[in-house]
């Protein structure tokens, strides 16, 4: 397995829309495995392929405390949603920033697993939020897009300042 580089906002590649996976072959399985390892290393609970600059509709999620219940989602799509809830979100592509985001309370989604089997799941709570967050990534959308323009602008300036300081250190 390999640790992949995670793109950080405002990298324009985060805005690209991922293409469907046509065939679940060894490359896709390796990508999913590498994504999971990267997500674990970075302390995340979900990661979309677009975050590692691969424009394929692949997502990995693990909400378990022991980090032993990974979900591999190929071509995930939400088929229905209901209700509204707010939950604090963060993102590996927007490090050290968290804010309240309003999303659907419950979702039904379908996907292919790594064996190519079609699955359909009804989710609520953290899983519902995570699915919506990661599918947004595949569509070129970030959780900060749900925030006010002023909050996004402040965040962009903060991150640009951090990048400049980091470049000076190196």
DSSP file (Angstrom, degrees, kcal/mol; ACC not computed):
  #  RESIDUE AA STRUCTURE BP1 BP2  ACC     N-H-->O    O-->H-N    N-H-->O    O-->H-N    TCO  KAPPA ALPHA  PHI   PSI    X-CA   Y-CA   Z-CA
    1    1 A X              0   0    0      0, 0.0     2,-0.4     0, 0.0    33,-0.1   0.000 360.0 360.0 360.0 155.5    0.0    0.0    0.0
    2    2 A X        -     0   0    0     28,-0.2     2,-0.5    29,-0.1    36,-0.3  -0.954 360.0-124.2-129.4 146.9    1.0    3.6   -0.6
    3    3 A X        -     0   0    0     -2,-0.4     2,-0.2    34,-0.1    32,-0.1  -0.802  33.2-149.7 -88.0 128.3    0.2    6.8    1.1
    4    4 A X        -     0   0    0     -2,-0.5     2,-0.4    30,-0.4    48,-0.0  -0.630  17.5-106.5 -98.9 155.3   -1.2    9.3   -1.4
    5    5 A X        -     0   0    0     -2,-0.2     2,-0.5    47,-0.2    -1,-0.0  -0.682  31.3-140.8 -81.1 130.6   -0.9   13.1   -1.4
    6    6 A X        -     0   0    0     -2,-0.4    46,-0.2    46,-0.1     2,-0.1  -0.805  14.7-127.5 -94.6 129.4   -4.1   14.8   -0.4
    7    7 A X        -     0   0    0     44,-3.4     2,-0.4    -2,-0.5    46,-0.0  -0.472  23.7-146.5 -72.1 145.1   -5.0   18.0   -2.3
    8    8 A X    >   -     0   0    0     -2,-0.1     3,-2.5    86,-0.1    86,-0.2  -0.920  29.9 -68.9-117.5 142.5   -5.8   21.1   -0.2
    9    9 A X  T 3  S+     0   0    0     84,-3.2    86,-0.1    -2,-0.4     3,-0.1  -0.408 115.8  34.0 -56.3 134.0   -8.2   23.9   -0.8
   10   10 A X  T 3  S+     0   0    0     -2,-0.1    -1,-0.3    84,-0.0    84,-0.1  -0.797  82.1 127.1-102.3  33.6   -8.0   26.1   -2.9
   11   11 A X    X   -     0   0    0     -3,-2.5     3,-1.7     1,-0.2     4,-0.2  -0.272  57.4-140.0 -51.3 124.5   -6.4   23.6   -5.3
   12   12 A X  G >  S+     0   0    0      1,-0.3     3,-1.6     2,-0.2     4,-0.2   0.724  95.8  72.2 -64.7 -20.4   -8.5   23.8   -8.6
   13   13 A X  G >  S+     0   0    0      1,-0.3     3,-1.2     2,-0.2    -1,-0.3   0.740  84.6  68.2 -66.9 -20.6   -8.3   20.0   -9.1
   14   14 A X  G <  S+     0   0    0     -3,-1.7    -1,-0.3     1,-0.2    -2,-0.2   0.687  94.9  58.2 -68.0 -16.6  -10.7   19.6   -6.1
   15   15 A X  G <  S+     0   0    0     -3,-1.6    -1,-0.2    -4,-0.2    -2,-0.2   0.459  81.6 109.0 -93.2  -2.3  -13.3   21.2   -8.4
   16   16 A X  S <  S-     0   0    0     -3,-1.2     2,-0.5    -4,-0.2   124,-0.3  -0.500  71.4-122.4 -76.6 144.7  -13.0   18.6  -11.1
   17   17 A X        -     0   0    0    122,-0.2   122,-0.2    -2,-0.2   121,-0.1  -0.740  27.2-123.9 -88.4 130.5  -15.9   16.2  -11.6
   18   18 A X        -     0   0    0    120,-3.1     2,-0.3    -2,-0.5    38,-0.3  -0.403  19.0-128.3 -74.6 148.3  -15.0   12.5  -11.3
   19   19 A X  B     -a   56   0A   0     36,-2.4    38,-1.9    -2,-0.1    56,-0.1  -0.692  31.2 -97.2 -93.7 147.9  -15.7   10.1  -14.0
   20   20 A X        -     0   0    0     -2,-0.3     2,-0.5    36,-0.2    -1,-0.1  -0.275  37.5-111.1 -60.6 149.0  -17.6    6.8  -13.4
   21   21 A X        -     0   0    0     36,-0.3     3,-0.1     1,-0.2    -1,-0.1  -0.730  28.6-170.0 -80.6 124.8  -15.5    3.6  -13.0
   22   22 A X  S    S+     0   0    0     -2,-0.5     2,-0.4     1,-0.3    -1,-0.2   0.870  71.5  17.6 -83.8 -40.1  -16.0    1.4  -16.0
   23   23 A X        -     0   0    0      2,-0.0     2,-1.4     0, 0.0    -1,-0.3  -0.998  67.4-136.7-138.2 131.7  -14.3   -1.7  -14.8
   24   24 A X        +     0   0    0     -2,-0.4     2,-0.1    -3,-0.1    89,-0.0  -0.712  50.3 153.3 -88.2  91.9  -13.3   -2.6  -11.2
   25   25 A X     >  -     0   0    0     -2,-1.4     4,-2.3     1,-0.0     3,-0.2  -0.366  62.7 -77.6-109.9-171.7   -9.8   -4.0  -12.0
   26   26 A X  H  > S+     0   0    0      1,-0.2     4,-2.5     2,-0.2     5,-0.2   0.845 127.6  56.2 -60.2 -35.2   -6.6   -4.3  -10.0
   27   27 A X  H  > S+     0   0    0      2,-0.2     4,-2.6     1,-0.2    -1,-0.2   0.914 109.0  45.7 -64.7 -41.8   -5.8   -0.5  -10.5
   28   28 A X  H  > S+     0   0    0      2,-0.2     4,-2.7    -3,-0.2    -2,-0.2   0.906 113.4  49.8 -67.3 -41.3   -9.1    0.5   -8.9
   29   29 A X  H  X S+     0   0    0     -4,-2.3     4,-2.2     2,-0.2    -2,-0.2   0.895 112.7  47.0 -65.0 -39.4   -8.7   -2.0   -6.1
   30   30 A X  H  X S+     0   0    0     -4,-2.5     4,-2.9     2,-0.2     5,-0.2   0.917 111.4  51.4 -67.0 -43.2   -5.1   -0.7   -5.4
   31   31 A X  H  X S+     0   0    0     -4,-2.6     4,-2.7     2,-0.2    -2,-0.2   0.944 111.3  47.7 -57.0 -48.7   -6.4    2.9   -5.5
   32   32 A X  H  X S+     0   0    0     -4,-2.7     4,-2.2     1,-0.2    -1,-0.2   0.900 113.1  48.2 -61.5 -41.7   -9.1    2.1   -3.0
   33   33 A X  H  X S+     0   0    0     -4,-2.2     4,-2.2     2,-0.2    -1,-0.2   0.920 113.2  47.0 -64.7 -44.4   -6.6    0.3   -0.7
   34   34 A X  H  X S+     0   0    0     -4,-2.9     4,-2.4     1,-0.2   -30,-0.4   0.878 111.0  52.7 -64.8 -38.3   -4.1    3.2   -1.0
   35   35 A X  H  X S+     0   0    0     -4,-2.7     4,-2.8    -5,-0.2    -2,-0.2   0.913 109.0  49.4 -63.1 -42.8   -6.9    5.7   -0.3
   36   36 A X  H  X S+     0   0    0     -4,-2.2     4,-2.6     2,-0.2    -2,-0.2   0.932 111.4  48.4 -63.2 -45.2   -8.0    3.8    2.8
   37   37 A X  H  X S+     0   0    0     -4,-2.2     4,-2.3     1,-0.2    -1,-0.2   0.902 113.1  48.5 -61.2 -41.6   -4.4    3.7    4.1
   38   38 A X  H  X S+     0   0    0     -4,-2.4     4,-2.1   -36,-0.3    -2,-0.2   0.919 110.5  50.7 -63.7 -45.2   -4.1    7.4    3.4
   39   39 A X  H  X>S+     0   0    0     -4,-2.8     5,-2.4     1,-0.2     4,-0.7   0.920 111.4  48.1 -60.3 -45.4   -7.3    8.2    5.2
   40   40 A X  H ><5S+     0   0    0     -4,-2.6     3,-1.0     1,-0.2    -1,-0.2   0.925 110.8  51.0 -61.3 -44.8   -6.3    6.2    8.2
   41   41 A X  H 3<5S+     0   0    0     -4,-2.3    -1,-0.2     1,-0.3    -2,-0.2   0.872 113.1  45.5 -61.2 -37.4   -2.9    7.9    8.4
   42   42 A X  H 3<5S-     0   0    0     -4,-2.1    -1,-0.3    -5,-0.1    -2,-0.2   0.491 113.9-116.4 -87.7  -3.5   -4.5   11.4    8.2
   43   43 A X  T <<5 +     0   0    0     -3,-1.0    -3,-0.2    -4,-0.7    -2,-0.1   0.743  65.1 142.6  78.7  23.6   -7.1   10.5   10.8
   44   44 A X      < -     0   0    0     -5,-2.4    -1,-0.2    -6,-0.2     3,-0.1  -0.362  49.7-148.9 -90.9 173.3  -10.1   10.9    8.5
   45   45 A X  S    S+     0   0    0      1,-0.3    17,-2.2    -2,-0.1     2,-0.3   0.452  82.3  22.1-116.7  -8.0  -13.4    9.0    8.3
   46   46 A X  E     -B   61   0B   0     15,-0.2     2,-0.3    -7,-0.1    -1,-0.3  -0.986  58.1-175.9-156.3 150.9  -13.9    9.3    4.5
   47   47 A X  E     -B   60   0B   0     13,-2.4    13,-2.5    -2,-0.3     2,-0.3  -0.960  11.1-153.2-152.7 132.0  -11.9   10.1    1.4
   48   48 A X  E >   -B   59   0B   0     -2,-0.3     3,-1.7    11,-0.2     4,-0.5  -0.796  28.2-120.2-103.6 149.0  -12.9   10.6   -2.2
   49   49 A X  G > >S+     0   0    0      9,-2.6     5,-2.2    -2,-0.3     3,-1.6   0.823 111.0  65.3 -58.1 -32.5  -10.5    9.8   -5.1
   50   50 A X  G > 5S+     0   0    0      1,-0.3     3,-1.4     6,-0.3    -1,-0.3   0.798  92.4  63.3 -61.8 -26.0  -10.7   13.4   -6.3
   51   51 A X  G < 5S+     0   0    0     -3,-1.7   -44,-3.4     1,-0.3    -1,-0.3   0.702 105.5  44.4 -71.9 -18.3   -9.0   14.4   -3.0
   52   52 A X  G < 5S-     0   0    0     -3,-1.6    -1,-0.3    -4,-0.5   -47,-0.2   0.044 126.4-102.0-110.8  23.3   -5.9   12.5   -4.1
   53   53 A X  T < 5S+     0   0    0     -3,-1.4     2,-0.5     1,-0.2    -3,-0.2   0.803  83.1 127.5  63.9  35.3   -6.2   13.9   -7.7
   54   54 A X      < -     0   0    0     -5,-2.2     2,-1.6     2,-0.1    -2,-0.2  -0.985  52.1-148.8-119.4 118.0   -7.7   10.8   -9.3
   55   55 A X        +     0   0    0     -2,-0.5   -36,-2.4    -5,-0.1     2,-0.3  -0.359  57.4 114.2 -89.9  58.4  -10.9   11.7  -11.2
   56   56 A X  B    S-a   19   0A   0     -2,-1.6     2,-2.0   -38,-0.3    -7,-0.3  -0.923  77.3-109.9-123.5 150.6  -12.7    8.5  -10.7
   57   57 A X        +     0   0    0    -38,-1.9    18,-3.2    -2,-0.3     2,-0.4  -0.534  69.3 132.5 -84.5  76.9  -15.9    7.9   -8.7
   58   58 A X  E     + C   0  74B   0     -2,-2.0    -9,-2.6    16,-0.2     2,-0.3  -0.994  28.4 177.6-129.9 133.5  -14.3    6.0   -5.8
   59   59 A X  E     -BC  48  73B   0     14,-2.4    14,-3.2    -2,-0.4     2,-0.4  -0.989  12.0-161.8-135.4 143.0  -14.9    6.6   -2.1
   60   60 A X  E     +BC  47  72B   0    -13,-2.5   -13,-2.4    -2,-0.3     2,-0.3  -0.979  14.1 176.4-122.3 143.2  -13.6    4.9    1.1
   61   61 A X  E     +BC  46  71B   0     10,-2.0    10,-3.2    -2,-0.4     2,-0.3  -0.997  13.4 174.0-142.9 141.5  -15.3    5.3    4.5
   62   62 A X        +     0   0    0    -17,-2.2     8,-0.2    -2,-0.3    -2,-0.0  -0.796   5.9 168.9-148.9 109.0  -14.7    3.9    7.9
   63   63 A X        +     0   0    0      6,-0.4     2,-0.1    -2,-0.3     7,-0.1   0.416  43.6 115.7 -96.4  -0.7  -16.7    5.2   10.8
   64   64 A X    >   -     0   0    0      5,-0.2     3,-0.8     1,-0.1     5,-0.1  -0.402  67.4-134.2 -74.8 146.8  -15.7    2.5   13.3
   65   65 A X  T 3  S+     0   0    0      1,-0.2    -1,-0.1     2,-0.1    -3,-0.0   0.842 108.0  49.0 -66.5 -33.3  -13.7    3.4   16.4
   66   66 A X  T 3  S-     0   0    0      1,-0.0    -1,-0.2     3,-0.0    -2,-0.1   0.466 107.5-125.9 -86.6  -1.2  -11.3    0.5   15.8
   67   67 A X  S <  S+     0   0    0     -3,-0.8     3,-0.1     1,-0.1    -2,-0.1   0.916  78.7 114.2  58.2  45.2  -10.8    1.4   12.1
   68   68 A X        +     0   0    0      1,-0.1    -1,-0.1     2,-0.0    -3,-0.1   0.151  50.7  73.4-133.3  19.4  -11.7   -2.1   11.0
   69   69 A X        +     0   0    0     -5,-0.1    -6,-0.4     2,-0.0    -5,-0.2  -0.428  63.5 176.8-130.4  59.8  -15.0   -1.6    9.1
   70   70 A X        -     0   0    0     -8,-0.2     2,-0.5    -3,-0.1    -8,-0.2  -0.337  16.6-154.4 -69.1 144.6  -14.0   -0.1    5.8
   71   71 A X  E     -C   61   0B   0    -10,-3.2   -10,-2.0    -2,-0.0     2,-0.6  -0.979   2.5-160.7-114.7 130.4  -16.6    0.6    3.1
   72   72 A X  E     -C   60   0B   0     -2,-0.5     2,-0.6   -12,-0.2   -12,-0.2  -0.959  11.1-168.8-110.9 116.8  -15.4    0.8   -0.5
   73   73 A X  E     -C   59   0B   0    -14,-3.2   -14,-2.4    -2,-0.6     2,-0.5  -0.925   6.3-170.5-114.8 117.6  -17.8    2.6   -2.7
   74   74 A X  E    S-CD  58 112B   0     38,-2.5    38,-2.5    -2,-0.6   -16,-0.2  -0.921  76.5  -9.1-106.8 129.2  -17.5    2.5   -6.5
   75   75 A X  E    S-     0   0B   0    -18,-3.2    -1,-0.2    -2,-0.5   -17,-0.1   0.898  86.8-169.7  52.6  48.3  -19.8    4.9   -8.5
   76   76 A X  E     +     0   0B   0     -3,-0.3     2,-0.3   -19,-0.2    35,-0.2  -0.375   8.8 177.1 -69.0 146.7  -21.8    5.9   -5.4
   77   77 A X  E     - D   0 110B   0     33,-2.3    33,-2.5    -2,-0.1     2,-0.4  -0.983  30.2-124.1-150.5 140.7  -25.0    7.8   -5.9
   78   78 A X  E     - D   0 109B   0     -2,-0.3    31,-0.3    31,-0.2     3,-0.1  -0.693  23.1-178.7 -82.1 130.6  -27.7    9.1   -3.7
   79   79 A X  E     +     0   0B   0     29,-3.0     2,-0.3    -2,-0.4    30,-0.2   0.648  66.0   0.4-106.4 -19.6  -31.2    7.9   -4.8
   80   80 A X  E     - D   0 108B   0     28,-1.5    28,-2.6     2,-0.0    -1,-0.4  -0.976  58.4-173.6-161.4 157.3  -33.3    9.6   -2.2
   81   81 A X  E     - D   0 107B   0     -2,-0.3     2,-0.3    26,-0.2    26,-0.2  -0.984   3.5-177.7-148.9 157.2  -33.0   11.9    0.8
   82   82 A X  E     + D   0 106B   0     24,-2.2    24,-2.3    -2,-0.3    23,-0.9  -0.992  43.0  17.0-154.4 156.6  -35.3   13.3    3.5
   83   83 A X        -     0   0    0     -2,-0.3     2,-0.4    21,-0.2    22,-0.2   0.057  67.3-105.6  73.2 175.1  -35.2   15.7    6.4
   84   84 A X        +     0   0    0     20,-0.3     2,-0.3    21,-0.1    20,-0.2  -0.998  36.1 165.0-141.5 136.9  -32.7   18.3    7.3
   85   85 A X  E     -F  103   0C   0     18,-2.7    18,-2.7    -2,-0.4     2,-0.4  -0.985  27.0-132.7-146.8 158.5  -30.0   18.4   10.0
   86   86 A X  E     +F  102   0C   0     -2,-0.3     2,-0.3    16,-0.2    16,-0.2  -0.922  27.8 169.6-111.2 138.2  -26.9   20.4   10.9
   87   87 A X  E     -F  101   0C   0     14,-2.1    14,-2.1    -2,-0.4     2,-0.3  -0.996  38.8-107.1-145.2 146.5  -23.7   18.7   11.8
   88   88 A X  E     -F  100   0C   0     -2,-0.3     2,-0.3    12,-0.2    12,-0.3  -0.584  43.9-169.7 -73.0 131.2  -20.2   20.0   12.3
   89   89 A X  E     +F   99   0C   0     10,-2.9    10,-1.8    -2,-0.3     2,-0.3  -0.884  15.8 178.9-123.7 154.8  -18.0   18.9    9.4
   90   90 A X  E     -     0   0C   0     -2,-0.3     2,-0.3     8,-0.2     8,-0.1  -0.827  12.8-150.2-137.6 178.8  -14.3   18.9    8.7
   91   91 A X  E >   -F   94   0C   0      3,-0.6     3,-1.4     6,-0.5     6,-0.3  -0.977  24.6-133.2-158.4 138.4  -12.3   17.7    5.7
   92   92 A X  T 3  S+     0   0    0     -2,-0.3     3,-0.4   -46,-0.3    -1,-0.1   0.749 112.7  54.7 -63.7 -22.6   -8.8   16.4    5.0
   93   93 A X  T 3  S+     0   0    0      1,-0.3   -84,-3.2   -85,-0.1    -1,-0.3   0.531 111.6  44.2 -87.7  -6.8   -8.7   18.8    2.0
   94   94 A X  E X  S-F   91   0C   0     -3,-1.4     3,-1.1   -86,-0.2    -3,-0.6  -0.636  93.7-155.4-131.3  72.5   -9.5   21.8    4.3
   95   95 A X  E 3   +     0   0C   0     -3,-0.4    -3,-0.1     1,-0.2     3,-0.1  -0.132  65.2   3.7 -61.4 143.6   -7.2   21.0    7.3
   96   96 A X  E 3  S+     0   0C   0      1,-0.2     2,-0.4    -5,-0.1    -1,-0.2   0.745 100.6 113.1  60.7  28.9   -7.9   22.3   10.8
   97   97 A X  E <   +     0   0C   0     -3,-1.1    -6,-0.5    -6,-0.3     2,-0.3  -0.996  36.4 172.1-133.5 131.7  -11.2   23.9    9.8
   98   98 A X  E     +     0   0C   0     -2,-0.4     2,-0.3    -8,-0.1    -8,-0.2  -0.984   4.8 159.6-135.7 144.8  -14.7   22.8   11.1
   99   99 A X  E     -F   89   0C   0    -10,-1.8   -10,-2.9    -2,-0.3     2,-0.3  -0.985  43.9 -87.1-158.8 162.1  -18.1   24.4   10.7
  100  100 A X  E     -F   88   0C   0     -2,-0.3     2,-0.4   -12,-0.3   -12,-0.2  -0.561  42.3-173.4 -74.9 134.6  -21.8   23.6   10.8
  101  101 A X  E     -F   87   0C   0    -14,-2.1   -14,-2.1    -2,-0.3     2,-0.5  -0.991  19.2-135.2-130.8 138.6  -23.3   22.3    7.5
  102  102 A X  E     +F   86   0C   0     -2,-0.4     2,-0.3   -16,-0.2   -16,-0.2  -0.823  39.0 151.9 -95.2 127.2  -26.9   21.6    6.7
  103  103 A X  E     -F   85   0C   0    -18,-2.7   -18,-2.7    -2,-0.5     2,-0.1  -0.856  51.4 -65.6-141.8 175.5  -27.6   18.4    4.9
  104  104 A X        -     0   0    0     -2,-0.3   -20,-0.3   -20,-0.2   -21,-0.2  -0.419  37.3-141.8 -64.7 141.9  -30.3   15.8    4.5
  105  105 A X  S    S+     0   0    0    -23,-0.9    20,-0.7   -22,-0.2     2,-0.4   0.860  84.4  22.9 -74.3 -37.2  -31.0   13.8    7.7
  106  106 A X  E     -DE  82 124B   0    -24,-2.3   -24,-2.2    18,-0.2     2,-0.3  -0.980  68.6-179.3-132.8 143.3  -31.5   10.5    5.9
  107  107 A X  E     -DE  81 123B   0     16,-2.4    16,-3.3    -2,-0.4     2,-0.4  -0.983  19.1-149.5-138.0 151.8  -30.3    9.2    2.5
  108  108 A X  E     +DE  80 122B   0    -28,-2.6   -29,-3.0    -2,-0.3   -28,-1.5  -0.980  29.7 174.4-113.0 134.8  -30.6    6.1    0.5
  109  109 A X  E     -DE  78 121B   0     12,-2.7    12,-3.0    -2,-0.4     2,-0.3  -0.966  19.3-152.7-141.1 157.5  -27.6    5.4   -1.7
  110  110 A X  E     +DE  77 120B   0    -33,-2.5   -33,-2.3    -2,-0.3     2,-0.3  -0.914  22.0 151.7-128.3 157.6  -26.3    2.7   -4.1
  111  111 A X  E     - E   0 119B   0      8,-1.9     8,-3.0    -2,-0.3     2,-0.4  -0.960  41.0-102.8-165.5 172.4  -22.9    1.7   -5.1
  112  112 A X  E     -DE  74 118B   0    -38,-2.5   -38,-2.5    -2,-0.3     6,-0.2  -0.911  31.6-140.0-105.7 140.5  -20.7   -1.2   -6.3
  113  113 A X    >   -     0   0    0      4,-2.1     3,-2.3    -2,-0.4   -40,-0.1  -0.335  40.1 -87.5 -86.7-179.1  -18.4   -2.9   -3.9
  114  114 A X  T 3  S+     0   0    0      1,-0.3   -85,-0.1   -42,-0.2    -1,-0.1   0.701 129.6  58.0 -66.3 -17.2  -14.9   -4.0   -4.9
  115  115 A X  T 3  S-     0   0    0      2,-0.1    -1,-0.3     0, 0.0     3,-0.1   0.441 119.9-110.3 -87.4  -0.5  -16.4   -7.3   -6.1
  116  116 A X    <   +     0   0    0     -3,-2.3     2,-0.3     1,-0.3    -2,-0.1   0.575  69.4 146.1  84.1   9.4  -18.6   -5.4   -8.5
  117  117 A X        -     0   0    0      1,-0.1    -4,-2.1     0, 0.0     2,-0.3  -0.639  50.2-122.4 -83.5 135.3  -21.8   -6.3   -6.6
  118  118 A X  E     -E  112   0B   0     -2,-0.3     2,-0.3    -6,-0.2    -6,-0.2  -0.598  33.7-175.2 -77.3 133.7  -24.5   -3.6   -6.5
  119  119 A X  E     -E  111   0B   0     -8,-3.0    -8,-1.9    -2,-0.3     2,-0.4  -0.936  14.5-161.4-128.3 151.1  -25.5   -2.5   -3.0
  120  120 A X  E     -E  110   0B   0     -2,-0.3     2,-0.4   -10,-0.2   -10,-0.2  -0.998  14.2-176.1-134.0 132.0  -28.2   -0.2   -1.7
  121  121 A X  E     -E  109   0B   0    -12,-3.0   -12,-2.7    -2,-0.4     2,-0.5  -0.974  21.3-147.5-132.8 139.9  -28.1    1.3    1.8
  122  122 A X  E     -E  108   0B   0     -2,-0.4     2,-0.3   -14,-0.2   -14,-0.2  -0.923  32.1-178.6-100.6 131.0  -30.3    3.5    3.9
  123  123 A X  E     +E  107   0B   0    -16,-3.3   -16,-2.4    -2,-0.5     2,-0.3  -0.950  17.4 168.8-134.8 150.3  -28.3    5.8    6.2
  124  124 A X  E >>  +E  106   0B   0     -2,-0.3     4,-1.0   -18,-0.2     3,-0.8  -0.847  53.5  22.4-140.8-178.3  -28.8    8.4    8.8
  125  125 A X  H 3> S-     0   0    0    -20,-0.7     4,-2.0    -2,-0.3     5,-0.2  -0.239 124.9 -10.5  60.6-143.4  -26.6   10.2   11.3
  126  126 A X  H 3> S+     0   0    0      1,-0.2     4,-2.9     2,-0.2    -1,-0.2   0.848 136.0  55.3 -62.3 -37.5  -22.9   10.4   10.6
  127  127 A X  H <> S+     0   0    0     -3,-0.8     4,-2.7     2,-0.2    -1,-0.2   0.923 107.4  49.9 -63.1 -42.5  -23.0    7.9    7.8
  128  128 A X  H  X S+     0   0    0     -4,-1.0     4,-2.0     2,-0.2    -2,-0.2   0.922 113.7  45.8 -61.0 -43.6  -25.6   10.0    5.9
  129  129 A X  H  X S+     0   0    0     -4,-2.0     4,-2.7     2,-0.2    -2,-0.2   0.933 112.9  50.1 -64.0 -45.7  -23.5   13.1    6.4
  130  130 A X  H  X S+     0   0    0     -4,-2.9     4,-2.7     1,-0.2     5,-0.2   0.907 109.5  50.5 -61.9 -43.6  -20.3   11.3    5.3
  131  131 A X  H  X S+     0   0    0     -4,-2.7     4,-2.5     1,-0.2     5,-0.3   0.937 112.9  46.1 -60.1 -47.2  -21.9    9.9    2.1
  132  132 A X  H  X S+     0   0    0     -4,-2.0     4,-2.1    -5,-0.2    -2,-0.2   0.914 113.2  50.4 -62.3 -42.5  -23.2   13.3    1.1
  133  133 A X  H  X S+     0   0    0     -4,-2.7     4,-1.6     2,-0.2    -2,-0.2   0.927 114.0  43.2 -61.1 -47.7  -19.8   14.9    1.9
  134  134 A X  H  X S+     0   0    0     -4,-2.7     4,-1.7     2,-0.2    -2,-0.2   0.880 112.3  51.3 -72.3 -37.6  -17.8   12.4   -0.2
  135  135 A X  H  X S+     0   0    0     -4,-2.5     4,-1.2    -5,-0.2    -1,-0.2   0.885 105.9  57.5 -66.3 -35.6  -20.2   12.3   -3.1
  136  136 A X  H ><>S+     0   0    0     -4,-2.1     5,-2.9    -5,-0.3     3,-0.8   0.930 103.3  53.7 -55.2 -44.8  -20.0   16.1   -3.2
  137  137 A X  H ><5S+     0   0    0     -4,-1.6     3,-2.0     1,-0.3    -1,-0.2   0.918 104.7  53.6 -56.0 -43.5  -16.2   15.7   -3.6
  138  138 A X  H 3<5S+     0   0    0     -4,-1.7  -120,-3.1     1,-0.3    -1,-0.3   0.767 109.6  49.5 -63.8 -23.5  -16.8   13.5   -6.6
  139  139 A X  T <<5S-     0   0    0     -4,-1.2    -1,-0.3    -3,-0.8    -2,-0.2   0.270 124.2-103.3 -98.0  10.0  -19.0   16.3   -8.1
  140  140 A X  T < 5S+     0   0    0     -3,-2.0     2,-0.4  -124,-0.3    -3,-0.2   0.724  80.8 127.4  79.8  22.1  -16.3   19.0   -7.4
  141  141 A X      < -     0   0    0     -5,-2.9     2,-0.3    -6,-0.2    -1,-0.3  -0.898  42.5-156.1-116.7 143.0  -18.0   20.5   -4.4
  142  142 A X    >   -     0   0    0     -2,-0.4     3,-2.0    -3,-0.1     4,-0.3  -0.799  30.1-115.2-113.5 157.1  -16.5   21.1   -0.9
  143  143 A X  G >  S+     0   0    0     -2,-0.3     3,-1.6     1,-0.3     4,-0.2   0.804 114.1  65.6 -61.6 -27.0  -18.3   21.4    2.4
  144  144 A X  G >  S+     0   0    0      1,-0.3     3,-1.4     2,-0.2    -1,-0.3   0.674  83.5  75.1 -69.8 -15.0  -17.2   25.0    2.6
  145  145 A X  G <  S+     0   0    0     -3,-2.0    -1,-0.3     1,-0.3    -2,-0.2   0.695  89.0  59.9 -67.8 -17.0  -19.4   25.7   -0.4
  146  146 A X  G <  S+     0   0    0     -3,-1.6    -1,-0.3    -4,-0.3    -2,-0.2   0.547  94.1  86.0 -84.4  -7.9  -22.3   25.5    2.0
  147  147 A X  S <  S-     0   0    0     -3,-1.4   -46,-0.0    -4,-0.2   -48,-0.0  -0.387  93.5 -83.3 -89.4 168.5  -20.9   28.3    4.1
  148  148 A X     >  -     0   0    0      1,-0.1     4,-2.2    -2,-0.1     5,-0.2  -0.311  38.5-114.0 -66.3 154.0  -21.4   32.1    3.6
  149  149 A X  H  > S+     0   0    0      1,-0.2     4,-2.4     2,-0.2     5,-0.2   0.863 117.4  55.8 -57.2 -35.9  -19.1   33.8    1.0
  150  150 A X  H  > S+     0   0    0      2,-0.2     4,-2.4     1,-0.2    -1,-0.2   0.923 107.3  47.4 -64.5 -44.2  -17.5   35.8    3.9
  151  151 A X  H  > S+     0   0    0      1,-0.2     4,-2.3     2,-0.2    -1,-0.2   0.904 112.7  49.8 -63.3 -40.7  -16.6   32.6    5.8
  152  152 A X  H  X S+     0   0    0     -4,-2.2     4,-2.6     2,-0.2    -2,-0.2   0.908 110.6  49.6 -64.5 -41.6  -15.1   31.1    2.6
  153  153 A X  H  X S+     0   0    0     -4,-2.4     4,-2.3     2,-0.2    -2,-0.2   0.919 111.2  48.8 -64.3 -44.0  -13.1   34.2    1.8
  154  154 A X  H  X S+     0   0    0     -4,-2.4     4,-2.3     1,-0.2    -1,-0.2   0.910 112.2  49.4 -61.1 -42.0  -11.7   34.3    5.4
  155  155 A X  H  X S+     0   0    0     -4,-2.3     4,-2.6     2,-0.2     5,-0.2   0.922 109.2  51.6 -63.8 -44.4  -10.8   30.7    5.2
  156  156 A X  H  X S+     0   0    0     -4,-2.6     4,-2.5     1,-0.2    -2,-0.2   0.928 111.6  47.2 -58.7 -46.2   -9.0   31.1    1.8
  157  157 A X  H  X S+     0   0    0     -4,-2.3     4,-2.2     1,-0.2    -1,-0.2   0.903 111.6  51.0 -63.3 -41.5   -6.9   34.0    3.2
  158  158 A X  H  X S+     0   0    0     -4,-2.3     4,-2.2     2,-0.2    -2,-0.2   0.926 112.8  45.2 -61.2 -45.6   -6.0   32.0    6.3
  159  159 A X  H  X S+     0   0    0     -4,-2.6     4,-2.4     2,-0.2    -2,-0.2   0.881 111.5  51.9 -68.7 -38.1   -4.9   29.0    4.2
  160  160 A X  H  X S+     0   0    0     -4,-2.5     4,-2.0    -5,-0.2    -1,-0.2   0.900 110.2  49.7 -64.0 -39.2   -3.0   31.1    1.8
  161  161 A X  H  X S+     0   0    0     -4,-2.2     4,-2.3     2,-0.2    -2,-0.2   0.914 110.5  49.9 -64.2 -43.3   -1.2   32.8    4.7
  162  162 A X  H  X S+     0   0    0     -4,-2.2     4,-2.6     1,-0.2    -2,-0.2   0.898 109.4  52.1 -62.2 -40.6   -0.4   29.4    6.2
  163  163 A X  H  X S+     0   0    0     -4,-2.4     4,-2.3     2,-0.2    -1,-0.2   0.897 109.2  49.5 -63.6 -40.5    1.0   28.2    2.8
  164  164 A X  H  X S+     0   0    0     -4,-2.0     4,-1.9     2,-0.2    -2,-0.2   0.921 112.0  47.9 -64.0 -44.1    3.3   31.2    2.6
  165  165 A X  H  X S+     0   0    0     -4,-2.3     4,-1.8     1,-0.2    -2,-0.2   0.911 111.7  50.4 -62.6 -42.1    4.6   30.6    6.1
  166  166 A X  H  X S+     0   0    0     -4,-2.6     4,-1.9     1,-0.2    -2,-0.2   0.901 108.8  51.8 -63.1 -41.1    5.2   27.0    5.3
  167  167 A X  H  < S+     0   0    0     -4,-2.3    -1,-0.2     1,-0.2    -2,-0.2   0.870 108.1  52.1 -64.2 -36.7    7.1   27.8    2.2
  168  168 A X  H  < S+     0   0    0     -4,-1.9    -1,-0.2     1,-0.2    -2,-0.2   0.870 108.3  51.4 -67.0 -36.4    9.3   30.2    4.1
  169  169 A X  H  <        0   0    0     -4,-1.8    -2,-0.2     1,-0.3    -1,-0.2   0.897 360.0 360.0 -67.0 -40.5   10.1   27.5    6.6
  170  170 A X     <        0   0    0     -4,-1.9    -1,-0.3    -5,-0.1    -2,-0.2   0.473 360.0 360.0 -76.2 360.0   11.1   25.0    3.9
